[in-house]
């Protein structure tokens, strides 16, 4: 092995905007620039989620086997406290501006949200929108598996164009073709159970820089502005048949393509739609207080947990046991949500079985 490849030197440089960047130089002359802001952002989110999973969610794991509904209620609210952290960091510390136009959200409404993907990070930036309408604790994300593997919008666009050619569809420049099978399945199942009030169609756009992956965030490339345009469709306005629902979904993406073309070729905002900025259900003062409390809580939480691990052997044993449980359940069952769903089905099936035995 070339030993020079293992030799790494570091240098710190101050950029024109006052930001400190760390240059890592290998023996072969490769330079990797990382931003202190990016390092802080990634590490803060990682350690928050890591310690939060162990010391906030961990104690409630037994409740999953007793009452999955209570476990889910508590879990949603604990996770929501962490979801406020990236929102707070992006807006308060990194100056990201969020602009939301279109139709208003109805707090507590049961909704399916469909959104175009311009980067791998859209799902996280969406939290900036949802926090203002009390949706964070209810939000669940469904991503295509390819988004985990395809590095960037350009490669995804190539695959989307191949899909369009194969199926005789229009090629898009600003959006990817939607895979309508999952959308129709989710909507149909929710409608059957009377658990759907509306579909929110969100178009996201970035008028300035567009960070594509987590690597761009590590380099300190945070979006200066994020624009969300919202269309709300009540459930009773949706087509009833599967085929018509698929066509409806494709039509929404055609509209997104035209909307984004007008956005990027025009003034780089959605005001041309004639719909103004949506007032949040939470006041901006309340949003600011939530963001500041989130930064304060998670800044203190990590060091406090580390201190407890250092001081108390009981906490150390708990820490190790929970980590082992998380690793084993992931390898054996594929995730806590699989176990939770199995517990829910088992516990809800028992009353029916008992009733049948009595009959």
Order of alpha helices (4+ residues) and beta strands (2+ residues): beta-beta-beta-alpha-alpha-alpha-beta-beta-alpha-alpha-alpha-alpha-beta-alpha-beta-alpha-alpha-alpha-alpha
